[in-house]
Amino acid sequence: MKVNGIIIGAGIIGSAIAYELSRQGMSDLHVIDPDLEGPLSSTERNAGGVRHLWQQPINRELSKHSIALFEKLKTEIGFNQTGYLWLFGKGEEKAGKEMLARTQGHNLSYEELSVSEIRSRYPFLDKTDDLAFAIFGAKDGLINSNSLKQYYRTEAKKQGVIFHDRHVVHSMLEKAGKAQITLSTVTSDIAAQDHLKNPESLLKKSGPITWTADFVILAAGAWSRELLIPHLTHPLIEPIRRQIILFKAENFHMNEYGMIVDTSRVYFHPEGGNILAGLVLKNEKPGFNFDVDPDFFESHIWPALYERSSSLEKLKAITGWGGLYSYTPDTSGILGKVPGAQTLYECHSFTGRGVMQSYGAAIALSELILKKQFQTIDASCLSRDRFLTGHSEELLPEGLHI
Ligand SMILES: Cc1cc2nc3c(=O)[nH]c(=O)nc-3n(C[C@H](O)[C@H](O)[C@H](O)COP(=O)(O)OP(=O)(O)OC[C@H]3O[C@@H](n4cnc5c(N)ncnc54)[C@H](O)[C@@H]3O)c2cc1C
């Protein structure tokens, strides 16, 4: 089969790119995924937090352009600007103030809250002796990632984009000036999920079906690594599990509040009458693990919340899950041409921010493909070249990220 463009992966990133490219007039565009419902995809397993607050200018830009779209579609995509409260403890003043300073002059409406202001706006946060201050972003909030993904897909389909379910890409290469992929079909949900839990098996064979295209975009999230292996001299990205717990608190609802990031870096927010919380554990090993540790809630989440609020002392876990962050050495995403190729592009590895950066990333990549240059957002610093040419120090790791 010969087509114009192929997107590998239909998570929030692949769907956003399909939306933007088709909106800009691109035709004969095909998106491929083993499981379009995506129960293992990071897009279906994340916390739904949205914020402008980043240290690196490119991350702020990607969020800013995404949030501008989210604000126009609020009800349709379940975007609630209920605010984002980031607590800083005594001893963390320098990092917090530096972060706040970086938002100045960008019209981002962040404010510094003193401890007494925190207590008056969030009366249930009543254990504050260790706190120095907080940063509050009134325009930040929470989003329904599934609704956003469906919005991107529905609009893309209206423009003629075809989403192929139950198809797995095995290889991606460039041949005689054309992009080429090999793929196979899977017959059931179970087979698709088996593949996603053990993607290493992909490398053992190429798929029986070959498609050629004018361009291919790799947007397979944490699975991108497997398809990049032939294009890498050493592994640059790692799939790493992050865990989430849903629980209820006795006699307390936090429905009127938004996202809160504690000094323990446990983040939590209201979720359908309950509370959702997560934490990045530092010692997690890379791999395709989607389970939640049996002691995650009791050892990590509950003790931190107990120390912060007497309303959060009596908690009952309801469920939990693991999902994948795709990590790069500097923790920022990869966006651009596959180094050395003319027809292969990549857009993946946005760690814990792919939802809130999805539309900005789609704008940038679409312009690179259609106009051959970045125009709205200069995302040249996100090219994977930055690791190959030794310039990765230009993009510093996001010191404070969750
Ligand atoms: C616990 C957790 C909390 C998070 N919290 C937030 C948050 O608050 N805010 C935020 O913005 N982000 C958050 N994130 C990050 C965000 O979810 C991801 O960055 C984003 O969903 C990545 O989207 P993606 O489309 O790149 O990948 P995915 O959503 O994983 O999609 C990749 C797709 O590629 C497909 N695929 C895989 N292999 C192949 C193949 N061989 N061929 C074809 N298709 C393939 C998969 O089936 C999948 O559908 C969180 C993530 C996790 C895990």
The ligand as an ORCA input file, in Angstrom:
! r2SCAN-3c Opt
* xyz 0 1
  C       0.745      8.004     35.909
  C       0.860      9.072     34.855
  C       0.444     10.371     35.148
  C       0.525     11.361     34.182
  N       0.039     12.591     34.456
  C       0.009     13.535     33.490
  C      -0.588     14.797     33.720
  O      -1.094     15.076     34.815
  N      -0.611     15.698     32.694
  C      -0.044     15.433     31.468
  O      -0.076     16.289     30.588
  N       0.547     14.234     31.225
  C       0.581     13.292     32.196
  N       1.154     12.079     31.966
  C       1.881     11.874     30.708
  C       0.964     11.650     29.551
  O      -0.028     10.723     29.886
  C       1.805     11.155     28.381
  O       2.905     12.026     28.157
  C       0.978     11.099     27.119
  O      -0.226     10.414     27.323
  C       1.802     10.422     26.038
  O       0.978     10.323     24.894
  P       1.491      9.503     23.665
  O       0.452      9.627     22.609
  O       2.889      9.904     23.346
  O       1.620      7.996     24.201
  P       0.480      6.942     24.512
  O      -0.732      7.562     25.027
  O       1.113      5.863     25.332
  O       0.119      6.370     23.085
  C       1.042      5.600     22.347
  C       0.240      4.716     21.412
  O       1.163      4.016     20.567
  C       0.640      2.737     20.332
  N       1.687      1.823     19.912
  C       2.616      1.223     20.681
  N       3.405      0.424     19.946
  C       2.961      0.521     18.671
  C       3.363     -0.093     17.436
  N       4.404     -0.931     17.396
  N       2.666      0.203     16.332
  C       1.613      1.077     16.369
  N       1.213      1.693     17.506
  C       1.874      1.412     18.634
  C       0.017      2.353     21.673
  O      -0.954      1.340     21.516
  C      -0.573      3.673     22.144
  O      -1.940      3.796     21.817
  C       1.077     11.069     32.902
  C       1.486      9.766     32.605
  C       1.365      8.779     33.569
  C       1.805      7.385     33.228
*
